[in-house]
Amino acid sequence: MDEIFKINDKIIKRIMQKPDNAKTFLKKILPEKIKKRIDFSSLEIGPTNYVSQEFKEFFADIIIKTKIISKDGVKLLTDICFICEHKTEAHRKIFIQFLKYMVQEWQKDIDENIPLRIIVPIVFYHGKTPWKVSPSFAGQFDIDDDIKEYLLNFKYILFDTATWDFREETDEQLKNNVFLLSAMALMKYAYNDDHETIEGIFNFWREKGFTGDIENVIFFLTYISETKDLSQKQLKELLIKSKLEGGEIMETLAQRLRAEGEKRGEKRGERRGKKKGNLETAKRMLNSGLTVKDIVTFTGLSEKEVRTLIN
């Protein structure tokens, strides 16, 4: 998986693990007719350990659970789950990925003999190219409406950072959530080396008194360092220009970046070691007469890698 995607995936998870952030985000992006039917007081972040291993690497694994209210606003009806998926590339396979989620959730409901939950997909998109995927599943089929009405269909809600400008944000709840707004703004400009934007975010932190939250400041500076072509010297200059203290912050950042680099190096070493071990195991299995298919299943190697050993 692309390293930048992993970094962005990490920030998305950190945002949505906090119910207050998830609540503010939903209030920002949900259509009004859905928003007024949601009981935000019952919101919680759901577990995602049911997701199959086959798809784990492709999902941000964010499930926001709450209740839906009757149309007259009198009573709570049933659970509603928002599945928030983070994307940096537009692709129609997202419908199949959402279906995988839905089927697994509904199977749990059937097994537990409870009503099927309402599941609404959300796409958080911040890619380099415009999002051009049809908003509905039935829209993927090139067929007339007489047939289309019998097809499975659902829509997703899209939040595309390309169409949103944090400088023009009018939602007071979002503006006062400095962590959430900063994260969304930084992800919007993840592929843009516009230093003016970074300076604007630093000024926003100063105005909101956010710089006292050293842990989150360092988290965001680490994100900026890993996604942008900025040296630590340039970053320090931007901090000073924005009237933020650069010395202690930069020293802590340098330590954090070294630790992150060492951790990634260790993981790469572990992966290489595991791969080497799997190749040795595959050789022994070939010598024992096992089929290529069985070896692929057992070792996790690709069929091409196994056949290379044969040749």
C-alpha positions as CSV (number, residue, x, y, z in Angstrom):
1,M,0.0,0.0,0.0
2,D,1.2,3.5,-0.8
3,E,3.1,5.1,2.2
4,I,1.2,8.4,1.8
5,F,-2.1,6.5,1.9
6,K,-1.1,4.9,5.2
7,I,-0.3,8.3,6.7
8,N,-3.6,9.7,5.6
9,D,-5.4,6.6,6.8
10,K,-3.8,7.1,10.2
11,I,-5.1,10.7,10.5
12,I,-8.6,9.7,9.4
13,K,-8.7,7.1,12.2
14,R,-7.4,9.5,14.8
15,I,-10.2,12.0,13.8
16,M,-13.1,9.6,13.9
17,Q,-12.1,7.6,17.0
18,K,-13.4,10.6,19.0
19,P,-17.3,10.7,19.1
20,D,-17.3,14.6,19.2
21,N,-15.2,14.7,16.0
22,A,-17.4,12.2,14.3
23,K,-20.6,14.1,15.4
24,T,-19.2,17.4,14.1
25,F,-18.2,15.8,10.8
26,L,-21.6,14.1,10.2
27,K,-23.4,17.4,11.0
28,K,-21.1,19.0,8.3
29,I,-21.6,16.5,5.5
30,L,-25.0,14.9,5.9
31,P,-28.0,16.1,3.8
32,E,-30.4,18.1,5.9
33,K,-33.2,15.5,5.5
34,I,-31.0,12.8,7.1
35,K,-29.4,15.1,9.7
36,K,-32.7,16.1,11.2
37,R,-33.6,12.4,11.7
38,I,-30.5,11.5,13.6
39,D,-30.2,11.2,17.4
40,F,-26.7,12.5,17.8
41,S,-26.8,12.1,21.6
42,S,-26.7,8.3,21.1
43,L,-23.7,8.4,18.8
44,E,-20.8,5.9,19.4
45,I,-17.9,4.6,17.4
46,G,-18.6,0.9,16.5
47,P,-16.1,-2.0,16.6
48,T,-14.7,-3.1,13.2
49,N,-13.1,-6.4,14.1
50,Y,-15.7,-8.2,12.0
51,V,-14.1,-7.0,8.8
52,S,-12.7,-9.9,6.8
53,Q,-8.9,-10.1,6.5
54,E,-9.3,-10.1,2.7
55,F,-10.4,-6.5,2.8
56,K,-8.7,-5.1,5.9
57,E,-5.9,-3.3,4.1
58,F,-8.4,-1.4,1.9
59,F,-10.6,0.1,4.6
60,A,-10.2,2.8,7.1
61,D,-12.6,0.8,9.3
62,I,-14.7,3.6,10.6
63,I,-18.2,2.8,11.7
64,I,-20.3,5.4,13.4
65,K,-23.4,4.1,15.2
66,T,-26.4,6.1,16.3
67,K,-30.2,6.0,16.2
68,I,-32.7,7.2,13.7
69,I,-35.8,9.2,14.9
70,S,-39.4,8.8,13.6
71,K,-40.5,11.4,11.1
72,D,-42.6,13.2,13.7
73,G,-39.6,13.3,16.1
74,V,-41.5,11.4,18.8
75,K,-39.5,8.1,19.2
76,L,-36.2,6.4,18.4
77,L,-36.8,3.8,15.6
78,T,-33.7,1.7,15.0
79,D,-30.0,1.7,14.6
80,I,-28.3,3.5,11.8
81,C,-24.7,3.0,10.9
82,F,-22.5,5.3,8.9
83,I,-19.6,3.5,7.2
84,C,-16.9,6.2,6.4
85,E,-14.4,5.1,3.8
86,H,-11.3,7.1,3.1
87,K,-10.2,7.3,-0.6
88,T,-7.4,9.0,-2.5
89,E,-8.3,7.6,-5.9
90,A,-11.8,7.4,-7.6
91,H,-12.8,3.9,-8.5
92,R,-16.1,2.2,-8.9
93,K,-14.9,-0.9,-7.0
94,I,-15.9,1.1,-3.9
95,F,-19.5,-0.2,-4.4
96,I,-18.3,-3.8,-4.0
97,Q,-16.3,-2.8,-0.9
98,F,-19.3,-1.2,0.7
99,L,-21.4,-4.2,-0.2
100,K,-18.9,-6.4,1.6
101,Y,-19.3,-4.3,4.7
102,M,-23.1,-4.3,4.5
103,V,-23.4,-8.1,4.0
104,Q,-21.2,-8.8,7.0
105,E,-23.2,-6.4,9.2
106,W,-26.6,-7.8,8.0
107,Q,-25.4,-11.4,8.5
108,K,-24.7,-10.5,12.1
109,D,-28.2,-9.1,12.5
110,I,-29.7,-12.2,11.0
111,D,-27.6,-14.5,13.3
112,E,-28.7,-12.5,16.3
113,N,-32.3,-12.4,15.2
114,I,-32.5,-8.6,15.3
115,P,-33.9,-6.1,12.7
116,L,-31.5,-5.3,9.8
117,R,-29.7,-2.1,10.6
118,I,-29.8,0.9,8.3
119,I,-26.3,1.4,6.7
120,V,-25.3,4.6,5.0
121,P,-22.0,4.7,3.1
122,I,-19.8,7.8,3.3
123,V,-16.8,8.6,1.1
124,F,-14.1,11.0,2.4
125,Y,-12.2,11.8,-0.7
126,H,-9.0,13.9,-1.1
127,G,-7.3,12.7,-4.3
128,K,-5.4,14.5,-7.0
129,T,-8.0,13.9,-9.7
130,P,-11.7,14.8,-9.7
131,W,-14.1,12.3,-8.3
132,K,-16.2,11.0,-11.2
133,V,-17.8,7.8,-9.9
134,S,-21.6,7.6,-10.2
135,P,-23.3,8.2,-6.8
136,S,-25.5,5.2,-7.2
137,F,-24.8,1.5,-7.6
138,A,-27.5,1.0,-10.3
139,G,-25.7,3.8,-12.2
140,Q,-22.9,1.3,-12.9
141,F,-25.1,-0.7,-15.3
142,D,-25.6,0.4,-18.8
143,I,-29.3,-0.6,-19.1
144,D,-32.6,1.2,-19.4
145,D,-34.8,2.1,-16.4
146,D,-37.3,-0.7,-17.1
147,I,-34.6,-3.2,-16.1
148,K,-32.7,-1.0,-13.7
149,E,-35.6,-0.8,-11.3
150,Y,-35.1,-4.5,-10.4
151,L,-31.4,-4.1,-9.7
152,L,-29.8,-3.7,-6.3
153,N,-29.2,-0.1,-5.7
154,F,-27.8,2.3,-3.0
155,K,-26.1,5.6,-2.9
156,Y,-23.1,6.9,-0.9
157,I,-22.6,10.4,0.6
158,L,-19.5,12.1,-0.8
159,F,-17.3,14.6,1.1
160,D,-14.8,15.8,-1.5
161,T,-12.1,18.1,-0.1
162,A,-11.6,19.6,-3.5
163,T,-15.0,21.4,-3.3
164,W,-14.4,22.6,0.3
165,D,-12.4,25.6,1.5
166,F,-11.5,25.7,5.2
167,R,-10.9,29.5,5.0
168,E,-14.6,30.0,4.1
169,E,-16.0,27.6,6.7
170,T,-19.1,29.1,8.3
171,D,-20.1,26.2,10.6
172,E,-19.2,27.4,14.1
173,Q,-19.1,23.9,15.6
174,L,-16.5,22.9,13.0
175,K,-14.5,26.1,13.3
176,N,-14.3,25.6,17.1
177,N,-13.1,22.0,16.7
178,V,-9.5,23.0,15.9
179,F,-8.3,19.4,15.7
180,L,-10.9,18.3,13.2
181,L,-10.8,21.4,11.0
182,S,-6.9,21.2,10.9
183,A,-7.0,17.6,10.0
184,M,-9.5,18.1,7.2
185,A,-7.6,21.1,5.8
186,L,-4.2,19.3,5.9
187,M,-5.7,16.3,4.1
188,K,-7.2,18.6,1.5
189,Y,-3.7,20.0,0.7
190,A,-1.8,16.7,1.2
191,Y,-0.6,16.7,-2.4
192,N,0.0,20.5,-2.6
193,D,3.2,22.1,-1.6
194,D,1.5,25.5,-1.0
195,H,3.4,26.9,2.0
196,E,0.9,29.8,2.3
197,T,-1.8,27.2,3.3
198,I,0.5,25.7,6.0
199,E,1.2,29.2,7.3
200,G,-2.6,29.9,7.3
201,I,-3.2,26.8,9.5
202,F,-0.4,27.9,11.9
203,N,-2.1,31.3,12.2
204,F,-5.4,29.6,12.9
205,W,-3.7,27.6,15.7
206,R,-2.3,30.7,17.2
207,E,-5.7,32.5,17.1
208,K,-7.4,29.5,18.8
209,G,-4.7,28.9,21.4
210,F,-4.1,25.5,20.0
211,T,-0.3,25.6,20.3
212,G,-0.5,24.7,24.0
213,D,-1.7,21.2,22.9
214,I,1.9,20.1,22.1
215,E,0.9,16.4,21.5
216,N,-1.6,17.3,18.7
217,V,0.7,20.0,17.3
218,I,3.5,17.5,17.0
219,F,1.1,15.0,15.4
220,F,0.1,17.5,12.7
221,L,3.7,18.7,12.1
222,T,4.7,15.0,11.7
223,Y,2.0,14.6,9.1
224,I,3.1,17.8,7.3
225,S,6.7,16.6,7.3
226,E,5.8,13.2,5.9
227,T,3.4,14.4,3.2
228,K,5.1,17.6,1.9
229,D,8.5,18.5,0.5
230,L,9.4,20.6,3.4
231,S,12.7,20.5,5.3
232,Q,12.7,20.9,9.1
233,K,14.4,24.3,8.5
234,Q,11.6,25.5,6.3
235,L,9.0,24.2,8.8
236,K,10.7,26.1,11.6
237,E,10.8,29.3,9.5
238,L,7.0,28.9,8.9
239,L,6.4,28.4,12.6
240,I,8.4,31.5,13.5
241,K,6.7,33.6,10.7
242,S,3.4,32.6,12.2
243,K,4.6,33.8,15.6
244,L,4.7,30.2,17.0
245,E,7.6,29.0,19.1
246,G,9.8,26.9,16.9
247,G,12.7,25.7,19.1
248,E,11.1,23.2,21.6
249,I,8.5,22.2,19.0
250,M,11.1,21.4,16.4
251,E,13.3,19.4,18.8
252,T,10.3,17.3,19.8
253,L,9.3,16.8,16.2
254,A,12.9,15.7,15.2
255,Q,12.8,13.1,18.0
256,R,9.3,11.9,16.8
257,L,10.4,11.7,13.2
258,R,13.5,9.7,14.1
259,A,11.4,7.3,16.2
260,E,8.9,6.9,13.3
261,G,11.7,6.2,10.8
262,E,13.2,3.6,13.1
263,K,9.8,1.9,13.6
264,R,9.2,1.8,9.8
265,G,12.7,0.4,9.3
266,E,12.1,-2.3,11.8
267,K,8.8,-3.2,10.1
268,R,10.4,-3.4,6.7
269,G,13.0,-5.7,8.1
270,E,10.4,-7.9,9.6
271,R,8.5,-8.1,6.3
272,R,11.7,-9.0,4.4
273,G,12.5,-11.6,7.0
274,K,9.0,-13.1,6.8
275,K,9.1,-13.1,3.0
276,K,12.5,-14.9,3.0
277,G,11.1,-17.5,5.5
278,N,8.0,-18.0,3.3
279,L,10.2,-18.6,0.2
280,E,12.2,-21.2,2.1
281,T,9.0,-22.9,3.2
282,A,7.7,-22.9,-0.4
283,K,10.9,-24.6,-1.6
284,R,10.5,-27.4,0.9
285,M,6.8,-27.8,0.0
286,L,7.7,-28.0,-3.7
287,N,10.3,-30.6,-2.9
288,S,7.6,-32.5,-1.0
289,G,5.3,-32.6,-4.0
290,L,2.6,-30.1,-2.9
291,T,0.7,-28.2,-5.6
292,V,1.4,-24.5,-6.4
293,K,-2.2,-23.7,-5.3
294,D,-1.7,-25.3,-1.9
295,I,1.6,-23.5,-1.4
296,V,0.1,-20.1,-2.3
297,T,-2.7,-20.7,0.2
298,F,-0.3,-21.8,3.0
299,T,2.5,-19.2,2.6
300,G,0.6,-16.2,1.3
301,L,3.1,-15.9,-1.6
302,S,1.7,-15.1,-5.1
303,E,1.5,-17.8,-7.7
304,K,4.1,-16.0,-9.8
305,E,6.6,-16.1,-6.8
306,V,6.0,-19.8,-6.3
307,R,6.4,-20.6,-10.0
308,T,9.7,-18.6,-10.1
309,L,11.0,-21.1,-7.5
310,I,10.1,-23.9,-9.9
311,N,12.0,-22.4,-12.7
